[in-house]
Amino acid sequence: MELDKVLARAFASLVISIDLSDDDAIDPDVATDILEPASALLDDLSDQDRRTFAGLLVELSELEEDPERRQAMADLPDVLGLLDEEEE
């Protein structure tokens, strides 16, 4: 697997694991504190890079065997604000 796909999948896996964790396992405020800086970095991407990354996440979602994680990964582009309003 190519480096960009490995990194995107690793990032998505971490985000999804945090997002799907029980509130007793990871406090929601702590989860937000962890995820906000990463999400803010994505804001600096060009429109083309946002579309590319969003497409990569959707493509990689097909590799997820667990249906809940697969759907969560497919939803990540929207959750992370990678899509313009007109693309949603």
C-alpha angles and dihedrals in degrees: 000000000000120000095247091053093047091050093045091049092047091049092047092047092054093046092048093046091053093044095049095043119113114260088241091057097047121015109236091232091053090047090053091048089053097045102040097071091049091048090048090056089057089057088069093061119108117249090255092051090048090054091046093050092045090052091048092053092050091047092049092047087074089066092061112101097194109080094215093052091043091055092044090053093047088052094049097091090060094039091051092047094244093136124076115235090249090056095053 
